[in-house]
Amino acid sequence: MEQKLLFDKKSLVRDIVLEFPKSADYFRRRKIDFCCGGNRPLQEAAEERNLEVDELLSDLAKLAADHPNAEERDSWTDADSQTLIGHIVNKHHAYLREELPELHKSVIKVSRVHGGHDPHLVEVEQLYGQLRNELLEHTAKEEAEVFPKMINWELGQEQEVLNKMLAAITELEAEHDGAGKILKRLRDITGDFQPPAHACTTYRTTYARLEELEGMTFSHIHLENNILFPRYTSL
């Protein structure tokens, strides 16, 4: 039996993902931004990608029918903030600290070896270097400053803590937008991370890892922008 969905073409993309987390995978495949650009109706997102909104709704309904009992761990809307923060740090921040330095080596190698033949790889190296530095600084700031303020607010609910936290959240959201723009540019100049026919194994693996980084980063931003941060900005 088909699962009844509580959204339509006017629903915000981010709300669809919050209600039905499995849809995040689908939106990634269709290149629809559900994190930084998720605060808009599905109809608008479809038009930007030259997609039919009815097709998207049909696909989402089928996906829901195929996954009628989504596991509780797939949704973080009901988790308390400390648990959600722990998940972000232990999964997403840990992933970035491990992956970013190693992927950096591959990006540099591919640029040096193939950049003469494929000039866009030089820009890939520059963009990735910028993204790497910004993400590492971003996660360090979250762990050292912002996340502790959130936990302290939960314990004491002091107005001064909340004011500092709200200012920090505004900065973090701007940084999320910046990372999203870099990732979109990387996708554009790599042709959706599709390596050319002459690409060697390292070249192909680097593109695959860049695409994985994009997916993990969008999921990371979604958890913060659409679930964690609104718990404080709506106070």
NORKA-V88204 format. One record per backbone hydrogen bond with DSSP energy under -1.0 kcal/mol. NH is the residue of the N-H (numbers start at 1). CO is the residue of the C=O. Records with the same first field share a line. If there is no record, write none. Layout:
# NORKA-V88204
NH=CO, CO
This chain:
# NORKA-V88204
11=8
13=40
14=38
16=12
17=13
18=14
19=15
20=16
23=20
24=21
27=23
28=24
29=25
30=26
31=28
32=27
38=35
40=38
42=11
43=9
45=41
46=42
47=43
48=44
49=45
50=47
51=46
56=52
57=53
58=54
59=55
60=56
61=57
62=58
63=59
64=60
65=61
66=62
67=63
74=71
75=72
84=80
85=81
86=82
87=83
88=84
89=85
90=86
91=87
93=88
94=89
95=91
96=92
97=93
98=94
99=95
100=96
103=99
104=100
105=101
106=102
107=103
108=104
109=105
110=106
111=107
112=108
113=109
114=110
115=111
118=114
121=118
122=119
124=120
125=121
126=122
127=123
128=124
129=125
130=126
131=127
132=128
133=129
134=130
135=131
136=132
137=133
138=134
139=135
140=136
141=137
142=138
143=139
144=140
145=141
146=141
147=142
149=145
150=146
151=147
152=148
153=149
154=150
155=151
156=152
157=153
162=158
163=159
164=160
165=161
166=162
167=163
168=164
169=165
170=166
171=167
172=168
173=169
174=170
175=171
176=172
177=173
178=174
179=175
180=176
181=177
182=178
183=179
184=180
185=181
186=182
187=183
188=184
189=185
190=186
191=188
192=187
194=190
199=196
204=200
205=201
206=202
207=203
208=204
209=205
210=206
211=207
212=208
213=209
214=210
215=211
216=212
217=213
218=214
219=215
220=216
221=217
222=218
223=219
224=220
225=221
226=222
228=223
229=224
231=228
232=229
233=229
234=230
235=232
